[in-house]
Amino acid sequence: MEDVGDYTCRSASKEDEKFEVRNVMVRPEVDFKTEEQQMFIERVDAEIACDFSANGLDTIVEWYAPGNPNPLLPNSGNNLLVEDITREDGGIYRCTVITTDTGDVDDVDILVEIEYPPEIDDFINVPADSEVWLTEGQNFSVPCEANALPAPEITWSRETAEGENDVIGTENNLMFTDIRLENSGKYICSAKNDHGTISKSFNLVVLPPPTTLVNDQLVDGTDFPYFVNLGDPMKFVCENMFPADFVWTTPDGSQAAMDQLNRIAETTDSGFYTCTSTIKRGRTNEMIEVSSSVNVQVRYQPMIATEELEIYSYPGLETNIPCSFMANPVGFTAISGPEIEEELLLNEVNYAFKAEEKDFPSTFQCTSRNDLGSEEYEVSLLKAEKPKELRLLKLVQRRPDRVVISYR
């Protein structure tokens, strides 16, 4: 600052010997020494400092608060005192120094940040009563969003049976994939920084599918069938760990509103039996459905599945000989007949036979076997008579393999 002062510059022309005098003043500068980022704790009286050196100048100080175009006067020396400061008071403040004799203005911007303890927002995906009900197999996530300065550390924990909290994660999001009954429990999100700790929790209730019993035997899932024999009694029972209403749905689509279903096994009773239990959710009375199915297979030995025991044809005409059975498990079906010792039919119920004159009449033997027994029957191949005169023709039956016509 040794160059501060008044300087005079003189100049003149040789012709008129007139002088021009100019005075130049080099003034001191305001030297700011304040911190341009200042931190305060919320709810204290904060003194925002504006430290500077005026270098002998007479000055006044004005302050400008964020979003306020009107100047504020300092209330603590050159500093600005904000009583009971809150995070809403944070922002960029401007300290303006005005030199009184020249009107020169110098200023500095000061970022004021307010530190405060964590605050956790309401959980997304969690009802107001902080209780989440889900069914097994669902995916679920809960973000824990906390506001704080400095930024908080997030911790997820689960309450144990002893009342202690086991830490299970430090990410904001708590995620479940293919949720199970054992995931039920109380989950706590904690947010912590230098100014405090806060926690928020919710209860997770996972509803398992109802338990299904067939003839007092626990049957779980549909991957493996439960076998009964034809004519055996079948008792289906549906249970749930929560109070519930039950509906049984049978393979033919009929329903019975009961927890126990009784019937005698018939050939048409194979298929999936589904128990649906309806549970009332806690305080909200929301109805939640969970269901489970059991695959029941009725076993029986082969049975004849056709009434076509006489087949009419002509020499040289290819004719289908029916060998039709139903069985569970499916049986091995074979046919024997004219010049056929025994031939196994694979995935077919008809045997294509082209008869010659000598093959009329003929008898074919159809046989089917499974591990429960066997069945057989005979099919007669007869020669059809050609009518000498067709009168009053009438189509009686049309099928993919034949047409029946009546005449007189």
C-alpha positions in Angstrom: 0.0 0.0 0.0 3.0 2.3 -0.1 1.9 3.6 -3.6 -1.3 5.1 -2.2 -1.6 8.8 -2.6 -2.2 11.8 -5.0 -0.2 12.0 -8.3 0.0 15.1 -10.5 0.7 15.0 -14.3 1.6 18.3 -16.0 1.9 18.8 -19.8 2.5 21.9 -22.0 3.1 22.8 -25.7 6.1 24.8 -26.9 4.1 27.1 -29.0 1.7 28.7 -26.5 3.6 27.6 -23.3 0.3 26.7 -21.7 0.2 24.0 -19.1 -2.5 21.3 -18.5 -2.5 19.7 -15.0 -4.2 16.4 -14.2 -4.4 14.9 -10.7 -4.6 11.1 -10.3 -5.5 9.5 -6.9 -4.5 5.9 -6.2 -6.8 4.8 -3.3 -6.5 1.9 -1.0 -8.5 -1.3 -1.8 -10.8 -3.2 0.5 -9.2 -6.5 1.3 -11.7 -9.3 2.1 -10.5 -12.0 4.5 -13.8 -13.7 5.3 -14.6 -17.3 4.6 -16.8 -17.6 1.5 -18.6 -20.8 2.9 -19.9 -20.7 6.4 -21.7 -23.5 8.3 -24.2 -23.2 11.1 -26.3 -25.6 13.1 -30.0 -25.2 12.8 -31.9 -23.5 15.6 -28.9 -21.5 16.9 -28.2 -17.8 16.7 -25.8 -17.6 13.7 -23.4 -14.7 13.2 -22.4 -14.5 9.5 -19.0 -13.0 9.4 -17.8 -10.4 6.9 -14.1 -9.9 7.7 -12.1 -7.4 5.7 -9.4 -4.7 5.9 -10.4 -1.2 4.9 -6.8 0.1 4.8 -7.6 3.3 6.5 -10.8 4.0 4.5 -14.1 5.1 6.0 -16.7 2.4 5.1 -20.2 1.3 5.8 -21.4 -2.3 5.4 -24.7 -3.6 3.9 -25.9 -7.1 3.7 -28.2 -8.8 1.2 -30.1 -12.0 2.1 -31.0 -14.6 -0.5 -33.9 -13.5 -2.6 -34.2 -10.1 -0.8 -33.2 -7.1 -2.9 -33.4 -4.7 0.1 -30.2 -4.2 2.1 -29.8 -5.2 5.7 -27.7 -3.4 8.2 -25.2 -5.4 10.2 -26.2 -6.0 13.8 -23.0 -7.3 15.2 -20.1 -5.1 14.2 -19.7 -5.8 10.5 -21.4 -9.2 10.9 -25.0 -10.2 10.3 -26.7 -12.0 13.2 -29.6 -14.4 12.3 -31.4 -15.5 15.4 -32.7 -19.1 15.6 -31.5 -19.8 12.1 -33.3 -22.5 10.0 -32.4 -24.4 6.8 -34.7 -22.0 5.0 -32.3 -19.2 5.9 -29.5 -20.9 4.0 -28.2 -19.6 0.7 -25.9 -17.0 -0.8 -25.5 -13.8 1.3 -23.7 -10.7 -0.1 -21.6 -8.5 2.1 -21.2 -5.1 0.5 -18.6 -2.6 1.7 -19.1 1.1 0.6 -16.3 3.6 0.8 -18.0 6.7 2.2 -15.8 9.4 0.6 -15.8 8.0 -2.9 -18.9 5.9 -3.0 -16.9 2.9 -4.3 -18.4 -0.5 -3.7 -16.8 -3.8 -3.0 -18.6 -7.0 -2.2 -18.2 -10.7 -1.5 -20.7 -13.6 -1.8 -20.9 -15.9 1.2 -22.5 -19.3 1.0 -24.4 -20.1 4.2 -25.2 -23.7 4.8 -27.4 -24.9 7.7 -26.6 -28.3 9.2 -29.4 -30.3 10.7 -30.2 -33.8 12.0 -31.8 -36.4 9.7 -35.5 -36.5 8.9 -36.9 -39.6 7.2 -39.7 -39.2 4.6 -42.7 -41.4 4.7 -42.0 -44.8 3.2 -43.1 -45.3 -0.4 -45.2 -48.5 -0.9 -46.0 -48.7 2.8 -49.6 -48.0 4.0 -50.3 -45.3 6.6 -50.6 -48.0 9.3 -47.0 -49.0 8.5 -48.0 -52.6 7.9 -47.3 -54.3 4.5 -49.2 -57.5 3.6 -47.8 -59.6 0.7 -48.2 -63.1 -0.7 -45.3 -65.5 -1.1 -43.4 -65.1 -4.4 -43.9 -61.4 -4.8 -41.0 -58.9 -5.3 -41.0 -55.8 -3.1 -38.8 -52.8 -2.4 -38.9 -49.9 0.1 -36.7 -46.8 -0.4 -35.6 -45.0 2.7 -35.1 -41.3 1.9 -33.6 -39.0 4.5 -32.9 -35.3 4.5 -29.9 -34.1 6.5 -26.8 -32.0 6.4 -24.2 -33.4 6.4 -25.6 -36.3 4.4 -26.7 -39.1 6.7 -25.6 -42.7 6.8 -28.5 -45.1 6.1 -28.8 -48.5 7.8 -31.6 -51.1 7.5 -32.0 -53.6 10.3 -34.5 -56.3 11.3 -35.8 -56.8 14.8 -35.0 -60.2 16.2 -37.2 -62.3 18.5 -35.1 -61.0 21.4 -35.9 -57.4 20.5 -32.4 -56.6 19.1 -31.8 -55.1 15.7 -29.7 -57.0 13.2 -28.2 -54.9 10.5 -29.1 -56.2 7.0 -28.1 -53.5 4.7 -26.7 -50.0 4.2 -28.3 -49.1 0.9 -31.2 -46.7 0.6 -33.5 -49.4 -0.9 -34.5 -52.5 1.0 -35.3 -55.1 -1.7 -37.0 -58.5 -1.6 -37.1 -61.0 -4.4 -39.4 -64.0 -4.4 -40.5 -63.1 -0.8 -41.1 -66.0 1.6 -42.9 -66.5 4.9 -39.6 -66.3 6.8 -39.2 -62.7 5.6 -42.0 -61.6 7.9 -41.0 -59.2 10.7 -40.3 -55.6 11.7 -37.8 -53.6 9.5 -36.2 -50.4 10.7 -34.5 -47.7 8.6 -32.1 -45.5 10.6 -30.5 -42.3 9.4 -27.5 -40.8 11.3 -25.2 -37.8 11.0 -23.2 -35.7 13.4 -26.3 -34.0 14.8 -28.5 -37.0 15.6 -30.1 -40.3 14.6 -33.7 -41.0 13.6 -35.5 -44.3 12.8 -38.6 -45.3 11.0 -40.1 -48.8 10.8 -42.8 -51.0 9.2 -44.1 -54.5 9.8 -44.0 -57.0 6.9 -46.6 -59.8 6.9 -46.0 -62.5 4.3 -49.0 -64.7 3.6 -48.1 -68.2 2.6 -50.4 -70.3 0.3 -52.9 -72.4 2.1 -51.9 -75.9 3.1 -53.6 -78.7 1.2 -54.1 -82.2 2.4 -55.5 -85.1 0.4 -56.7 -88.1 2.5 -54.8 -86.5 5.5 -51.5 -86.4 3.6 -49.8 -83.1 3.0 -49.6 -82.3 -0.7 -47.4 -79.3 -1.6 -47.5 -77.8 -5.1 -48.3 -79.2 -8.5 -45.0 -80.5 -9.7 -45.7 -84.1 -8.5 -49.2 -85.6 -8.8 -51.0 -87.3 -6.0 -52.4 -90.7 -7.1 -55.7 -92.4 -6.1 -57.3 -95.5 -7.5 -60.7 -95.5 -9.2 -63.5 -95.8 -6.6 -61.3 -94.6 -3.7 -62.6 -92.0 -1.3 -60.9 -88.6 -1.7 -60.9 -86.0 1.1 -59.5 -82.6 0.4 -58.7 -80.2 3.3 -57.5 -76.6 3.1 -55.9 -74.8 6.0 -54.3 -71.4 6.6 -52.4 -69.9 9.5 -54.7 -66.8 9.3 -58.5 -66.8 9.8 -59.8 -67.2 6.2 -62.8 -68.2 4.0 -62.1 -71.1 1.6 -63.3 -72.1 -1.8 -62.4 -75.3 -3.6 -62.3 -75.4 -7.4 -62.4 -78.8 -9.1 -61.0 -79.8 -12.5 -64.3 -79.3 -14.3 -64.5 -75.7 -13.0 -67.2 -76.2 -10.3 -66.7 -74.6 -7.0 -67.5 -75.4 -3.4 -67.3 -72.8 -0.6 -65.9 -75.0 2.2 -62.6 -75.9 3.7 -63.2 -79.7 3.2 -64.2 -81.4 0.0 -65.2 -85.1 -0.2 -65.9 -87.3 -3.2 -65.4 -90.8 -4.7 -62.7 -91.0 -7.4 -64.1 -91.3 -10.9 -62.3 -91.5 -14.2 -63.2 -87.8 -14.9 -61.7 -86.6 -11.6 -58.1 -86.3 -12.7 -56.7 -82.8 -12.8 -55.9 -79.8 -10.6 -57.9 -79.0 -7.4 -57.3 -75.4 -6.2 -58.0 -74.1 -2.8 -58.4 -70.3 -2.6 -58.4 -68.7 0.9 -59.5 -65.1 1.4 -58.0 -63.3 4.3 -59.1 -60.0 5.8 -56.1 -57.6 6.2 -55.5 -56.2 9.6 -57.1 -52.8 10.3 -58.1 -51.9 6.7 -60.4 -54.8 6.1 -58.8 -55.2 2.6 -59.4 -58.8 1.3 -56.4 -60.7 0.1 -56.6 -64.0 -1.8 -53.9 -66.7 -1.7 -54.3 -70.1 -3.3 -52.6 -73.4 -3.9 -53.3 -76.4 -6.1 -52.8 -80.1 -6.1 -52.6 -82.3 -9.1 -54.7 -85.5 -8.5 -54.5 -88.4 -10.9 -57.1 -91.2 -10.7 -55.6 -94.5 -11.7 -57.6 -97.2 -13.4 -57.1 -100.1 -15.7 -57.9 -99.9 -19.4 -61.6 -99.6 -20.3 -63.3 -99.9 -23.8 -63.8 -96.5 -25.2 -65.8 -97.3 -28.4 -69.1 -99.0 -29.3 -68.0 -99.9 -32.9 -67.8 -103.6 -32.6 -68.9 -104.3 -36.2 -67.3 -102.7 -39.3 -68.6 -103.1 -42.8 -66.4 -102.8 -45.9 -65.7 -103.9 -49.4 -62.8 -105.9 -50.9 -60.0 -103.6 -51.8 -61.2 -100.7 -49.6 -58.9 -99.6 -46.8 -60.8 -99.7 -43.6 -60.0 -98.4 -40.1 -60.4 -101.1 -37.4 -61.0 -99.2 -34.1 -59.0 -100.2 -31.0 -60.0 -97.5 -28.5 -59.3 -97.7 -24.8 -59.0 -95.2 -21.9 -56.7 -95.8 -19.0 -54.6 -94.0 -16.4 -51.7 -94.5 -16.8 -52.1 -95.0 -20.5 -51.9 -98.6 -21.5 -50.1 -100.5 -24.3 -52.6 -101.3 -27.0 -52.2 -104.1 -29.6 -54.3 -105.6 -32.3 -54.3 -109.1 -33.9 -56.3 -110.5 -36.7 -56.1 -112.0 -40.2 -52.4 -112.4 -41.0 -51.6 -110.1 -38.0 -50.1 -112.0 -35.1 -50.0 -109.0 -32.8 -49.1 -105.4 -33.7 -48.6 -102.6 -31.2 -50.5 -99.4 -31.8 -48.5 -96.4 -30.9 -50.4 -93.2 -30.4 -53.2 -94.5 -32.7 -56.7 -95.9 -32.0 -57.3 -97.2 -35.5 -55.6 -99.9 -37.5 -55.8 -99.4 -41.3 -56.6 -102.7 -43.0 -57.1 -103.3 -46.7 -59.3 -106.4 -46.9 -59.4 -108.9 -49.7 -62.3 -111.1 -50.6 -61.0 -114.0 -48.5 -60.9 -111.7 -45.4 -64.7 -111.5 -45.1 -65.8 -112.1 -42.5 -62.9 -111.6 -40.1 -62.4 -111.0 -36.3 -59.8 -108.6 -34.8 -58.7 -108.8 -31.2 -57.9 -105.5 -29.4 -56.0 -105.6 -26.2 -54.7 -102.9 -23.8 -52.6 -103.3 -20.6 -51.2 -101.1 -17.9 -49.9 -101.9 -14.4 -53.4 -102.1 -13.0 -54.8 -104.7 -15.4 -55.9 -105.3 -18.9 -59.0 -105.2 -21.2 -59.8 -106.7 -24.6 -62.6 -106.9 -27.1 -63.3 -108.2 -30.6 -64.2 -106.2 -33.7 -66.0 -108.0 -36.6 -65.2 -107.1 -40.2 -68.2 -107.8 -42.3 -68.8 -107.5 -46.0 -71.3 -104.9 -46.9 -73.9 -105.7 -49.5 -74.4 -103.5 -52.5 -78.0 -102.4 -52.9 -79.6 -103.4 -56.1 -81.7 -100.3 -56.2 -81.3 -97.2 -54.1 -84.5 -95.6 -53.0 -85.2 -92.9 -50.5 -81.5 -92.2 -49.7 -80.9 -90.5 -46.3 -77.7 -89.4 -44.7 -77.7 -90.9 -41.2 -74.2 -90.0 -40.0 -71.1 -88.3 -41.3 -67.8 -88.9 -39.6 -64.2 -88.3 -40.7 -63.6 -92.0 -41.3 -67.0 -93.0 -42.7 -70.5 -92.0 -43.9 -73.7 -93.9 -42.9 -76.6 -93.8 -45.4 -79.9 -95.4 -45.2 -82.1 -96.5 -48.1 -85.1 -98.6 -49.0 
